[in-house]
Every structure is written in structure tokens, then in C-alpha cells.
Amino acid sequence: MVRRPGGHPHGDPRRRCDAGGLVRTEEPATGGGGRPGPVGPVERRHRAGRRRLRSRRGPADLPVAPGRRTTSRAPRRGAGVGPGGRAEGAGHARLRADRDRPGRPRGDGHREGHGYVALDGTSFGVDFNPVVDRLRVISDTGQNLRVNVDDGVTLVDGTLTYPANPPAVPAPVTATGVAGAAYTNNDADPNTGTSLFDIDTVLDQVVAQAPANAGLLSATGKLTLDTDATDATVGFDAYTRVRGGTTTRVRAFASLRVGGETGMYSVTLGTGRAEALGTFDADQQVVAVPLEQR
């Protein structure tokens, strides 16, 4: 299950304190324009000077085109992306697109004749390309998929690879720790373009994936923390501030396992600098950080 770690990253539109220092935060539904629904309520508990984050709600809708809602569930080993762009496997893990247009049935975009693409890995990064409207799925084994949620076609793109760098690295190396993916510039301006960034928890670094379809990776900066190498689960997303239809600011946020504890961090994409924002309760596994784009 995707657990929502918090509301708007730049402040809480509604706050009230309960007894014991519990801050309850609620954010209203936005509706229309392909924007997500309500975020909250979300609780943040302060304990001994450290912020504790606890989600009270499940996943929110991803920011996609008007009239379309896309939901995701964490796939398990042995799952796959099948007809209709569905990630299928144990526990009914899948990716599903629901159509709410008049005169059209709700469904998963299934079309006869499309093949089944098995997922390969234990941790996956998922994000929507805002320019070409394609869903990117990557994994900690180097898998790199591109899904057209309109017709259900899933393309297997180039394996996630670090290029050769002789003499230390004489040949290209498949990336085996990339588990978080985030596209920038989620706006309607065709002149801004978009960039795809990933997080590699084995090498503890932020990487640019360009060209995204080729899977070529280049490090932009080392994370200023040591993530747990045995748990590659990463929630990663880029928040885009839009004014007049054009991006004016991009901020990235990630949920990372450090020292056996999952925390929420702001991440500088160009340097890898990670700033702690809070921690989640031990019984919560955070697999995605869906941010409401404004």
C-alpha cells in the first residue's frame, strides 16, 4: 500500500493542536484540472524534539489529465505489467487507469493482443512523464519500462546502466540499487521540458536518467546520508510550483531508510544534499511520496 506521508510541503493550510502536542493537518480537495483529491487528515507528532509523521489516509490520485484517475499499488516479486498496463502479481498488485468520460466504460485500457511484461526486482520506482504522458517504471535490478496507459502498450526500454569510465570502470555497469524515480517540471508549457532523476540506494547518490528510454545514468551528487543497503524501498517525487502555466520552482522529496528507520527528506537534485524533515512510525513502510502539484 502507498502511504501518504504529509500534505503540502510549503506549509499546512489548516492546523489545530490537540492535547499532548499532536498537530492535526487537513487540506481540502482541489478537484478538476486533473489535480488530486484531498490529502488529509495527516498527523504529525513531536516527540523529544523530533518530528514524527503518521499517515491517516491511503494513496491520493496522481496528477494526470482531466477526467482520468491513475492508481498504483506496490508490486511484489513475480508480478508483471500485463495487458492494459497493469502491474499484476501476488496480492492483486496492479496499475490501473479508470476512465470517467461520458459514454465510455470504466476499465483498465485492455486491448486484445498486447503481451505480458514481467516485473523484475523487489523495489520499484514509478512516475508519470508530464510531457509525453507515459508512465515510467524502474526497478532495483535495472529494469526500465515505459507504459502507455491509454492503449495498454508496455515498452521495455534500455537497462539502467552506468557508462564505462576507464580505467576504474572499463565496461558499462548495470545499476542494481535504483528504486526511486521523479520527473521535474510538471506543467503545461512545452518549452520547459522535463528531466528524470532517480535515487540509487546502493551507491547513495542522486542520478539523472538521460536519455530516459536508453536507461543511461549519470550521478549528480552523493546523498549526504547512508541509506540502508538491505532495504531499497524509496518514495521519491518532485514538487513543481507553477505560475502562469510555467514551472517556477522544483523541490524534490524522498522517503529513505536510514539506520533502520524510515524518514522524510528534502533532496537537492543537483548536489544530492538530503535534509531530514521527520520520521515515520516503525510499522509503516513508505513506498511512494505522491505530492500535489500546484
C-alpha positions in Angstrom: 0.0 0.0 0.0 1.2 3.5 -0.7 1.0 5.6 2.4 0.8 9.4 2.2 3.5 11.0 4.3 2.1 14.5 4.5 0.3 17.4 3.0 1.6 20.4 1.1 5.4 20.7 1.6 5.3 24.5 1.9 3.0 24.7 4.9 -0.2 23.4 6.4 -3.3 25.3 5.2 -5.3 24.1 8.3 -3.7 23.4 11.6 -5.1 22.7 15.1 -3.3 21.3 18.1 -4.8 18.5 20.3 -3.8 17.7 23.8 -0.3 16.3 24.1 1.2 18.3 21.3 -0.4 16.5 18.4 -0.8 18.7 15.4 -3.6 17.7 13.0 -3.4 19.0 9.5 -6.1 18.9 6.9 -6.0 20.1 3.3 -9.2 20.4 1.2 -9.9 18.7 -2.1 -8.8 20.6 -5.2 -10.9 18.9 -7.8 -10.8 19.5 -11.6 -7.9 20.1 -13.9 -6.6 16.6 -13.3 -5.5 17.6 -9.8 -5.6 15.1 -6.9 -8.3 14.8 -4.3 -8.0 15.5 -0.6 -4.6 14.9 1.1 -5.5 14.7 4.7 -6.0 14.5 7.5 -2.4 13.9 8.4 -1.0 13.8 11.9 2.5 15.0 12.9 3.6 14.1 16.4 6.5 15.8 18.1 8.5 13.5 20.4 11.6 14.7 22.2 12.3 17.4 19.7 12.0 15.1 16.7 9.1 15.2 14.2 7.1 12.0 13.8 5.0 11.6 10.7 2.0 9.4 10.6 -0.3 8.9 7.6 -4.1 8.5 8.3 -5.0 8.0 4.6 -4.2 5.8 1.7 -2.9 6.9 -1.7 -4.2 10.0 -3.5 -4.7 10.2 -7.2 -1.7 11.1 -9.4 -1.8 14.4 -11.3 -2.8 13.3 -14.8 -5.1 14.5 -17.5 -8.6 15.8 -16.6 -11.1 13.0 -16.3 -8.5 10.3 -15.7 -7.5 8.8 -12.4 -4.5 6.6 -12.1 -3.8 4.5 -9.0 -0.8 2.4 -8.1 0.0 -0.4 -5.7 3.4 -1.7 -4.8 4.1 -4.8 -7.0 5.6 -7.9 -5.4 8.3 -10.3 -6.8 6.8 -12.3 -9.6 4.4 -9.6 -10.7 4.3 -8.1 -14.1 2.9 -5.4 -16.3 0.2 -7.0 -18.4 -2.5 -6.1 -20.8 -3.8 -2.6 -20.1 -0.6 -1.5 -18.5 -1.5 -3.4 -15.3 1.2 -4.5 -12.9 0.0 -7.9 -11.9 1.1 -10.4 -9.3 0.5 -11.7 -5.8 -1.8 -9.7 -3.6 -3.6 -8.2 -6.7 -0.7 -5.7 -7.2 -1.5 -3.8 -10.3 -1.5 -0.5 -12.2 -5.0 0.6 -13.3 -6.4 3.5 -15.3 -10.0 4.4 -14.7 -12.0 6.3 -17.4 -14.7 8.7 -16.2 -15.7 10.2 -19.5 -19.3 10.2 -20.6 -20.4 7.2 -22.7 -17.1 5.3 -22.0 -16.9 2.4 -19.6 -14.6 2.4 -16.7 -11.8 -0.1 -17.2 -8.1 -0.8 -17.4 -7.4 0.0 -21.0 -7.2 -3.6 -22.0 -6.9 -4.3 -25.7 -6.6 -7.7 -27.2 -3.2 -8.8 -28.4 -1.0 -7.0 -26.0 1.7 -9.0 -24.3 2.7 -9.5 -20.7 5.9 -7.9 -19.4 7.1 -9.5 -16.1 8.4 -7.2 -13.4 12.0 -7.9 -12.4 13.1 -6.8 -8.9 12.0 -6.2 -5.3 11.8 -2.4 -5.2 10.3 -0.2 -7.9 10.2 3.5 -8.8 7.2 4.8 -10.6 6.4 8.3 -12.0 4.5 9.9 -14.8 6.3 11.8 -17.6 4.3 15.1 -17.8 5.4 15.8 -21.4 4.5 12.7 -23.3 2.0 11.2 -20.8 3.9 7.9 -20.3 4.3 6.0 -17.0 7.9 5.2 -16.2 8.6 2.1 -14.1 12.1 1.2 -12.9 13.5 -1.4 -10.6 16.5 -2.2 -8.4 17.6 -4.8 -11.0 17.9 -2.2 -13.7 14.6 -2.8 -15.4 13.3 0.2 -17.3 9.7 0.2 -18.6 7.5 2.8 -20.4 3.8 2.3 -20.2 1.1 3.9 -22.4 -1.9 3.9 -20.1 -4.2 4.9 -23.0 -3.7 1.8 -25.1 -2.0 -0.5 -22.6 1.2 -0.9 -24.5 4.3 -1.5 -22.3 7.7 -1.0 -23.8 10.9 -2.5 -22.4 13.5 0.3 -22.6 17.2 0.1 -22.1 18.5 -1.4 -18.9 19.6 1.1 -16.2 23.3 1.4 -16.8 26.3 3.4 -15.6 28.6 4.1 -18.5 32.2 2.9 -18.6 34.8 5.1 -17.1 38.3 3.7 -17.8 40.5 2.7 -16.2 38.5 2.3 -13.0 35.3 1.2 -14.7 36.4 -0.4 -18.0 32.8 -1.5 -19.1 29.3 -0.3 -18.5 27.7 -1.5 -15.2 24.1 -2.4 -14.7 22.6 -0.4 -11.8 21.2 -2.6 -9.1 20.1 -0.1 -6.4 17.9 2.4 -8.3 14.4 2.3 -6.7 13.1 5.9 -6.8 12.1 7.9 -9.9 10.9 11.5 -10.2 10.2 13.7 -13.2 10.6 17.5 -13.0 8.6 20.4 -14.5 5.0 19.1 -14.2 3.5 21.9 -16.1 1.7 22.7 -19.4 4.5 24.7 -21.0 6.1 22.7 -23.9 9.2 24.9 -23.7 10.3 23.7 -20.2 10.7 20.1 -21.0 11.3 17.6 -18.2 14.1 15.6 -16.6 14.1 12.2 -14.9 16.0 11.8 -11.7 16.5 8.6 -9.7 17.9 7.6 -6.3 20.5 4.8 -6.1 20.4 3.4 -2.5 23.4 1.1 -3.1 25.7 4.0 -4.1 23.9 6.6 -2.0 23.5 9.1 -4.8 21.1 11.0 -7.0 21.4 10.2 -10.7 20.0 11.7 -13.9 18.5 9.2 -16.3 19.1 10.6 -19.8 18.1 9.6 -22.3 15.3 8.1 -20.1 14.5 5.5 -22.7 18.1 4.4 -23.1 18.5 4.0 -19.3 21.8 5.8 -19.1 22.6 7.1 -15.6 24.9 9.9 -14.5 25.5 10.9 -10.9 24.5 14.5 -10.0 25.6 14.3 -6.4 26.1 11.9 -3.4 23.4 11.8 -0.8 24.6 13.3 2.5 23.4 10.2 4.4 24.0 6.5 4.4 20.8 4.6 3.3 20.1 1.0 4.4 21.6 -1.1 1.6 19.4 -4.1 2.6 16.2 -2.1 2.1 16.0 -0.3 -1.3 12.4 0.9 -0.7 12.3 4.6 -1.8 9.5 7.0 -2.1 10.6 9.9 -4.4 8.8 12.7 -6.1 9.5 16.3 -7.4 7.1 19.1 -6.4 6.6 21.7 -9.1 5.5 25.2 -8.4 3.7 26.5 -11.4 2.8 30.1 -12.2 1.0 31.1 -15.4 1.4 27.5 -16.7 5.2 27.5 -16.4 7.4 26.0 -13.7 9.0 28.5 -11.4 10.5 26.1 -8.8 11.2 22.4 -8.3 11.7 20.7 -4.9 12.3 17.0 -4.5 11.2 14.9 -1.5 12.1 11.3 -0.6 11.3 8.7 2.0 14.5 6.8 2.8 15.6 4.1 5.2 18.5 5.3 7.4 19.6 3.4 10.5 16.6 1.1 10.4 14.2 4.0 10.4 12.2 5.5 7.5 12.4 9.2 7.3 11.1 12.0 5.1 13.8 14.2 3.4 14.1 17.1 1.1 16.6 16.3 -1.6 18.6 18.8 -3.7 18.7 17.2 -7.2 21.9 18.9 -8.4 24.0 18.1 -5.3 22.4 15.1 -3.5 22.1 17.1 -0.3 19.4 15.5 1.9 17.7 17.4 4.8 15.7 15.4 7.3 12.1 16.6 7.8 10.8 13.9 10.1 10.4 10.2 10.7 7.6 7.7 10.2 6.3 5.2 12.8 8.1 1.8 12.7 5.1 -0.1 11.5 4.8 1.9 8.3 6.6 1.1 5.1 6.5 4.1 2.8 6.8 3.1 -0.9 5.8 6.4 -2.6 5.7 10.1 -1.9 2.8 11.5 -4.1 2.9 15.3 -4.0 0.0 17.6 -5.0 1.3 19.8 -7.9 0.2 23.4 -7.8 
